[in-house]
Amino acid sequence: MVEVWLPYGNTEVCVRIPTGNLLDIIEPKKVDAAQNPQDEIKKALQNPSGDTRIAEMVKPGAKIAIVLKDSGASTNRMLISAIMEELNSAGVRNEDVTVIIAYDPFRTVSSKQEFPMPDTEPTARLRVIQHRCEADEQVYVGKTSRGIEISLNKLFTEADVKILAGSVEPHPIAGYSGGREMILPGVASLSSIEKAFQMGMDRMAKRGNLKDNPVHEEMVEAADLAQVDFTLNIVRDSEFNVVKAFAGDVDKAFEESVKLAEEIYKVPVENRADMVFISPGGSIFDATLQEAITCLDSISEVAKKGKPIALVAECASGYGDKEFLEAASKFSNPKDLRKYLKRKFSIPGLMAYRLMNLLQQANIVAVSVMPEYYISRVFKMKTARTANEAYRLLVDAAGSRGKVSFIPHGSLTVPFMKP
């Protein structure tokens, strides 16, 4: 027998299977993390693409806006500290800096928490706000080529220098997070966000894909309209250790970041499996069912058609947003839900639509703490109390000789079939 451990909330669960049934464990590439991540970030700021440092862009008295994607407390601290060191060296006062925490529509209502900002120098006395796409005052900045009107946070648009900072990682709709994503949806109005993400029903709007991805293309145009001055991106491994930082021009830094991110997160697969176990990657990704299912978009690259899947996700905060539950309850097939979303779009509804599509292709067994009623009656999945019980259910469907693939970090893994 072989034991495979999968992240589950703040802990792990074990699946025991016969050694001969293990096909593979699909996970991001192991790479060397930066020995000193703070120095790596500083080095990127001192040698940006475009050759113009932040300190050369600003002057005393200038109003600075930093849009920060929440990448965890320790990473937030390093990013802000390094940027503030540059700004302070040019005579910018902390009081003239506003940190805007980017809005993330994929963090559900029940899993949102107040943003952790360290209260030590050099980040003390900074004005820190969370962008609220419905409530904050917005300023219209223009239209994209598809005719989507882009309105952005007023404090951001009125700043003399606009800076973006965050991590570049696989994104379930836009291909990769970071860079332009910190404009749309990061500081955009709800109307702009929903019109752009409505194109998330397009088959090219998926994790790890930028080519012909309409949502990504809208983000690019929105960032152009926003007139971003500088960006700081980091690329991390699956343990969230900083590997490398890229800074400077928003387009060049993002392209360099994605190139490295693809080396880490894109994983070649030689053979499709008869059964697949997938975990979103633990508490950061599986607080709710709505968040957890975003990792399932890559299953078609790993499982044989119609073969069973086990989703191992704690979902300690329940199903997610009310709209997610309502969409799953109200519509029995994805075609009808798609028509509805074209009239009345919501991102939770989009997540329900993607789950319905997947359930037409495969049976899913969920291992979670959610009540069986929601999993089986509303979301049409089977339930198992433990991961090993899920394996027995998968064997009943696929056969005792079936080969099993495991994906421990589904939200950060982009599997693809080798040509």
N, C-alpha and C positions, 0 to 999 in steps of 0.2 A: 504493500500500500504506500501511497505518497500523500503527504499533507500539503495543501496549498492554503495560505492565509490571505484573506481579503479584508481591506479596510471597511469598517462598519461603524459609523458615528465616530466616537472618540476611541474606539477600540478596534479589534480585528476578530473575524470569525474564521474557523478552519473548515475546509472541505477535504474529506478523505476519499480517495478513489484508487482503484487498482492501478499500479504503475503502468501497465500496458495500455490503459485507456487515456493517459495523458498525451495530448497532441502537442500543446505548447503553452507557454505563459507569455502573453503579449504585453509588453510594457515599454515605456520610453527608454531611450538609450542611456546607459550609464556614462556620464561625462565628468570631468574634473571641475569642481566648483572653484570659484575664485578664492585664493588663499586669504585675501583680505578684501571682502566685498565693498567696504567703504572706500578703500583706495581705488578699487576698480571703477566705482562710480565717479569718483573725483577725476580719475584719469580720462574718462570719457568726456566729462565737462571741460577739461583743459585741452582736449584735442577733438573738437566736434567736426562733423562733416559740414562743409560750408565755411570752415575756418574762422567763424566769428563766435567768440565766447559770449556767454551771458553778460559777463562783466564789461564787455565792450559795447553792449547794446543799450545799457541802462545808464542813468545819471541820477544824482541825488534829487529826491523829490518826485521821481517817477512813480506812478501807480502800477503795481505789478499784480497780475493774476496768475496763480499756479493752479491748474486743474490736476488733481491727484486721484488716480484710480486706487481704490483701497486694495493694497496687496499684502495686508497683514501688518501688525504693529511694528515689528522690527524693520521690515522693508520700508514702510512709510517713514520711519525715523531716519533711515539712511538717506533716502531720496531728498527729503526736505532739508536735512542738515547740510547735505552737499550743495544744494541749490542756494540755500541761505548764505553759506560761506562765500559763494561767488557774488551774490548780490551785496552782501555787507562789505566785501572788499572794494566794491565800486561806490560805496557811500550810501546805499539804499538802506533806509531804516525799516526795522521790522513792522512798525506801525503802518507803513505804506504797502504792505504785502497782504493780499487776500488769498487764502487757500480754499479752493472750491472742490469739495468732494464729488467726484463724478457720479451721476445717477446710473444705476445698473438695473435694468428691467428684469434680469434673470435672478435677482435676489428677491424672493417672495416676501410678502408682507410679514408673515410669521417668523421669518428668519432674519429680518433686518435688525441691526443693532446700531447704537450710536457709534460713530467713527472714533477709534482710539488714536488720539493725537498726544504725543509725549509733551509734558509740561516743563521740559528742561531746555536750557539754552542749546543751540541758537533758535529753537522753535517757540520759545515763550513769547508772549505778547503778539503772536500772529493772529489775525482774524481768520477763523476757520468756520466755513458754512457748508452745509450739505445742499447740493442742488436739488430742488423740488420742482419737477417738470410741470406740475399743475399749478403750483402756488407762486413761484418766483416771477418777478417782472421780467418780461422777455423783450428782445429787440429784433425786429425783422432785418435779416442781412442779405436776402436774395433768394432766387429760385435755382434749383438744379436743372439739368438738361431734361429730366423727366417731368418737370413742372412742379416738383415738391417745394413748398415754401419753407425756408429755414429760419426759425427764430431761436435766438440764444439768450442765455442768462445776461441780464443788463450789466451786472458788475464785471463780467468777463469782457463784454464788448467795449466797455468804456475804459478798460485798462490801457496804459501806454505800452506795456510789454506783456505778451501772452505766452505762457509756458505750459507744456503738458508733461506729466511724469507718471509712469506706470509700467506694468509688466506686459510682455507680449507672449500670449499663450493661445492654444486652440480655443476658438469661439464657436458655439453651436450653430450660429446663423451667419456671422460675418466672416468666417474663415479663421481670423486671428484677432485677438483683442489688442489693446494698446494703440498708441498713435492716434489716428483719426477717430477711433471709437470714443475717445475722451471728449470729442466735440459732439458727435451724434452716436449714441444717445446722451453722452456725458453731461453736457450743459445745454441741451436742446429742449424745446417745448414739447409737451405731450403730443400735440398735433403733428409736429415734424417727425417725432419718433415713430408714431403709429403708421404714418403714411410710408415711411421708409421700410419699416419692418413688416409691413403687409406683403412685401415682396419676399419675405421669408418662406412663403409657400412655394416659391420657385425651387426646383430640384437642385439648382447650382448653389443655393444659399445653404451651405453646410460646413461642418467643422473641417478646418484645414484646407479649405479651398478659397482662393481669391480670384481665379480665372473665371470670367463671365458671371461673377457673383453680384447680383444687382444690389444687394444690401451693402456690400463692401464698396461698390461704385458710388452709391449715394453718400457714404461716409467720406470718401475721397473728395467729392465735390463740396460737401458741407465744410470740410476742413479748409478747403481753398477759400470759400466765402468768409470763413472765420478769421482769416489772415493771422495764422499762428506764427509766432516769432521763433520759437525754439521748442525742442522736445527732448526728453530724456527717457529712454526705454531700457528696461532690463530684461534679460532672458534667464530663466531659472530651470533647474532640473525638477524631477517629479517630487523631490523632497523640499522644494521651495528654497534651495540654496542658489544664490546669485552665481551664474556662470560667467556672464559678460554684460557690459553696459554699452549702449550706443546713444550718442547725443548729436544735436545740431538740427539740420533741416528736417522737417517733419516727414517728407517723402523718403529721403535718403536713409535716415535713421531707421524708419520702419522697414524698408526693404532689407537693410543689413540685419535687423533683428529677426525678421521672418526667415531669412536664409539659415540662420543658426537654429531658430526654433524648429524648423522642419527637420534638421539633422537630428534633433533630440526626440521630437514627438511623433514624427512619421515613422511607422514600423512596417517593414515588408512581411507579408504572410504568404507561406508557400502552399498550404492546403486548407480548405474550409473544413470546419468541424461539424460533428453530428450534434454536439451540445456546446453551449457557451455559458460560462459564468462571468458576469461583469459587475464590478463595483464602480460607482462614480469616483471613489477615491476618499471616502470618509467624510467627517463632519463639515468640512468646507463646502462640499458638493452634495451632501445627501440629507440636509436638514428637513426638506420636504420632498414629497413625491414629484411635485412639479419641477423642482430643480434636478432631482435624481434622474428623471427620464431623458434629460438632454444628452446623456452619455450614450443613449441607445442608437443614435443615428449611424454609428459605424458598424453595426451588427451585420449588415448585408455584405460587408467585406470579409467577414470572419465565419459566419454560419452558413451551412448549406441551406438552400431554399426550403422553407417550411419546417426547419428543425427547431427544437425548443431552446429557450433562453431562460436563465435565472438572473434576475436583477437583485443584487445584494445591497440594500440601502436602508439604513435605520429609519429615516423619516420621522425623527422624534418630534418634529413640529407639525406633523400632519400632512394633509394633501397640498397645501399651498394657498394660492389666492382663490377667492370665491368664484371668479370668472372661470377658472380652470375646472372646478367642480361642476359648475352650471353647464359649461359646454359639453363635458363628458356625460352629464345626466340627460341633457335635452336632445342630443343628436345620437342617432344609432349608427351612422356611417359617415366617413370623412367627406364624401361628395356634398352632402347636405350642409355639413359644418363649413366647408370651404365657401359655399354660396353665401352663407350667413356672414362669414368673416369679411367677405368683399363689401358687405353693406355696413357691418358694425364690427370693426376689427379691435382685437385686444391681443396682447402678447400671451397672456395665459390661455386664451382661446387657440392661438397658434400652437402652443405646446400640446393642447388636447388633440388638435388636428394631426400633429406629427405622431402622437401615440396611437391614434386610431389607424393611421396608415400602416404603422408597424405591426399592429395586431392583426391586420389582414394578411400579413406575410408569415407570422410566426406566433406560436403560443409562448406566453411569458409567465414565469412563476416568480412572484415577488417574496423576498425574505425581508420583512420589516416589522416594526412594532405597531403599525397602523391597524385599526380594526378591520377584520375580514370583510365586513359589509362594504366598505369603500373600495377595497382592492378588487373584490370579486363582482359585486353588483354594479358599482358605478364605473370602475375603470376596466372591467372585463379581463382581469388577470387572475391566474390561480394563486393560491397562497401556500406558504410553507413556514412552519415555526422556526426551523433551523436550516442552515445551508446544506447539511447532510440529508435532511428530509427532502429538500429541493432536488438534490442529486438523484434520489430514488424516484421522484416524479419524472425527472428528465429521462432516466433509464427506461421507465415504463413507456415513454413516448418514442424514444430513439433506439432502444435495444441495449442489451448489456455489453455489447462489443463496441458501442459508439465511442468515438474519439472526442475528447473534451479540450476546449481552449479556455483559458482564464485571462481576463483583462482586469488587473487590480486597480488601475488608475484610468478608468474609462473617460473621464472628463479631460484628461491630458494626453490621451492616446489617439493617434490617427492611423489606424491600420489600413494597408492597401495590398491588394493581391499583386504578387510579382508577375510581370509580363510573361 
